[in-house]
Amino acid sequence: MSDLRELYQELILDHGRQPRNFRAIEGASGDADGYNPLCGDKVHVYVKTEGDVVTDVSFTGDGCAISKASASLMTQAVKGRTTTETERLFASFHALVTGQGDATEAAGSKLDVFAGVVEFPARVKCASLAWHTLRAALAGRGAAVTTE
């Protein structure tokens, strides 16, 4: 179990230091800002859709390793999914990090590295910030997302 925990920590640190899809998208279909005042995490999520499919997703911003790793892994997980599938994955990821609901879909993927966040309630907001911001970008809401 300790080896698995180490592997998870390494994956989070890797994505925190070298986040994937860390860039702006020119001509994005939607974008939104997110802010976690507790930790100081700031994220801007860009999404490009064609029809109902997320064809590209990226982010910029600054935050703790958990926040950046979550955003990085999120971009990889949702690219190519429909908006309905993305919403289901959001619900599953949220269940994973809060310990409430059905986390089956997220638990069966690389997102499982965030399962331990449930033990640290202050870090749930770090892990879920990019996901809430993605939902706002997909919905076309202009207001900034905050974890407060």
C-alpha positions in Angstrom: 0.0 0.0 0.0 2.9 2.4 0.8 4.3 1.8 -2.8 1.0 2.7 -4.3 0.8 5.9 -2.1 4.3 6.8 -3.3 3.3 6.3 -6.9 0.3 8.5 -6.5 2.4 11.2 -4.8 4.9 11.0 -7.7 2.1 11.4 -10.3 0.7 14.4 -8.5 4.1 16.0 -8.2 4.9 15.3 -11.8 1.7 16.9 -13.1 2.1 19.8 -10.6 5.6 20.6 -11.8 5.0 19.9 -15.5 1.3 20.3 -16.1 -0.1 19.0 -19.4 -2.2 21.3 -21.5 -0.9 24.4 -19.7 -1.7 27.0 -22.3 -4.4 29.3 -23.6 -6.6 28.2 -26.5 -7.1 30.8 -29.2 -10.7 30.8 -30.3 -12.0 28.8 -27.3 -15.7 28.1 -27.2 -15.8 29.0 -23.6 -13.5 29.9 -20.7 -13.8 30.8 -17.1 -11.7 31.9 -14.1 -11.6 30.0 -10.8 -10.2 31.1 -7.4 -9.6 29.3 -4.2 -9.0 32.0 -1.5 -8.1 29.4 1.1 -5.0 28.2 -0.7 -4.6 31.0 -3.2 -5.1 28.8 -6.3 -6.0 30.7 -9.4 -7.0 28.9 -12.6 -8.3 29.9 -16.0 -9.9 27.1 -18.0 -10.3 27.2 -21.8 -12.5 24.7 -23.6 -13.2 24.2 -27.3 -16.2 22.2 -28.4 -17.4 20.9 -31.7 -21.1 20.1 -31.4 -21.3 18.3 -28.1 -17.7 17.0 -28.0 -14.8 18.6 -26.0 -12.2 18.8 -28.7 -9.6 20.7 -26.7 -9.3 21.9 -23.1 -6.4 23.7 -21.4 -5.7 25.9 -18.4 -3.4 28.6 -17.1 -2.8 29.9 -13.6 -1.0 29.2 -10.5 -1.6 27.1 -7.4 -0.5 24.3 -5.2 0.6 20.9 -6.6 -2.8 19.3 -6.0 -4.6 22.1 -7.8 -2.3 22.1 -10.8 -2.1 18.3 -11.0 -5.9 18.1 -10.9 -6.3 20.6 -13.7 -3.6 18.8 -15.7 -5.2 15.4 -15.3 -8.7 16.8 -15.9 -7.6 18.2 -19.3 -6.4 14.8 -20.3 -9.5 13.0 -19.0 -12.1 15.1 -20.7 -10.6 15.7 -24.1 -12.7 13.8 -26.6 -15.7 13.3 -24.3 -19.1 14.7 -24.9 -20.3 17.4 -22.5 -22.7 14.8 -20.9 -19.8 12.4 -20.3 -17.7 15.3 -19.0 -20.5 16.2 -16.5 -20.7 12.5 -15.4 -17.0 12.5 -14.9 -17.1 15.7 -12.9 -19.8 14.1 -10.6 -17.7 11.0 -10.2 -14.5 13.0 -9.5 -16.3 15.2 -6.9 -17.6 12.0 -5.2 -14.1 10.6 -5.2 -12.6 13.7 -3.4 -15.5 14.3 -1.0 -16.4 10.7 -0.2 -20.0 11.3 -1.1 -21.7 9.6 -4.1 -20.6 7.2 -6.8 -17.0 7.6 -7.7 -16.8 4.5 -9.9 -15.8 6.3 -13.2 -13.1 8.5 -11.7 -11.8 5.7 -9.4 -11.1 3.5 -12.5 -8.8 6.0 -14.0 -5.7 8.1 -13.3 -7.9 10.4 -11.4 -7.9 7.8 -8.6 -4.7 9.5 -7.4 -6.9 12.0 -5.7 -8.8 9.5 -3.6 -6.7 10.4 -0.5 -7.8 14.0 -0.7 -11.0 13.1 1.1 -8.9 12.7 4.3 -7.8 16.4 4.0 -11.0 18.5 3.7 -9.1 21.7 3.0 -7.5 20.1 0.0 -10.8 19.1 -1.6 -11.2 22.7 -2.8 -7.7 22.5 -4.3 -8.5 19.3 -6.2 -12.0 20.4 -7.4 -11.3 24.0 -8.4 -10.4 23.3 -12.0 -13.4 21.0 -12.4 -15.9 23.6 -11.2 -14.2 26.1 -13.5 -14.5 23.7 -16.4 -18.2 23.4 -15.8 -18.6 27.2 -15.8 -16.6 27.4 -19.1 -18.8 24.8 -20.7 -22.0 26.6 -19.5 -20.7 29.9 -20.8 -21.1 31.6 -17.4 -19.0 34.8 -17.2 -18.8 35.1 -13.4 -15.6 33.8 -11.7 -15.9 30.5 -9.8 -14.8 30.5 -6.2 -14.5 27.7 -3.7 -16.0 29.9 -1.0 
